[in-house]
Amino acid sequence: MDDFSVQGEALEGALRYLAFVNRFLGGHHIILQSLKRAFHQLSWVKISPDAHLVDLGCGGGDTLLKVTQWSKKQNLRLQLTGIDANPHILTFARKNTQLHPEINYIEGDFLTKDFDWAPYQVVLCSLILHHFEEEKIVTLLQQIPKGTLVIINDLQRHWLAYYLFQILCFFSLAPPMAKKDGAISIRKGFQRRELVKLLKRSNVSRYELSWRWAFRYQLILLT
């Protein structure tokens, strides 16, 4: 899905399957549980109930859809923005969340030095960091303004996760693009020590790092 020339049913099928995997394997739960901890349980996090949240590499908007549903139940007034560099993905995301006009989308590259982080107090990185090399991840975390809450949901690199994903794809009739991209993503996932090293290099000292099923890492941090 990093190929911007891909569009139409091939792309939409892959985005729908990614949303299914996130529901089935608990990816959305990780994000919502992280938000719950950040807003209600972690003493070192102070976030306004009307904070502006941005989802980096928002894909089809399914994560933002779950967040807006959760935030209403929590009586929060979160502002929600999704950012993606692929215009075809954003077209799908807008259609996918058309019943929720409170979700805004921006086409752009958050890795550029002149990206404006000022409006955002909460940053979501859901299944996006494994797409980048270590240096880019460090640069990204260093560019986000100090005191910003960052929530990361990403993959553990593990041989069992790889083969379980292949089995899931077989029985759920995964689209070819989703099957290929998913396998590549697992091979690019993280080990715990690698995430700790990235945090140290990025001068992050306040964080909570946990392993979650299925082969995911949940990371809550303050830049």
Buried (B, 14 or more C-beta within 10 A) or exposed (E): BEEEEBBEEBBBBBBBBBBBBBEEBBBBBBBBBBBEBBBEEBEEBEBEEEBBBBBBBBBBBBBBBBBBEBBEEBEBEBBBBBBBBBEBBBBBBBEBBEEBEEBBBEEEEBBEEEBEBEEBBBBBBBBBBBBBEEEEBBBBBEBBEEEBBBBBBBBBBBEEBBEBBBEBBEEBEBBEBBBBBBBEBBEBBBEEEBBBBBBEBBEBEBBBBBEBEBBBBBBBBBB
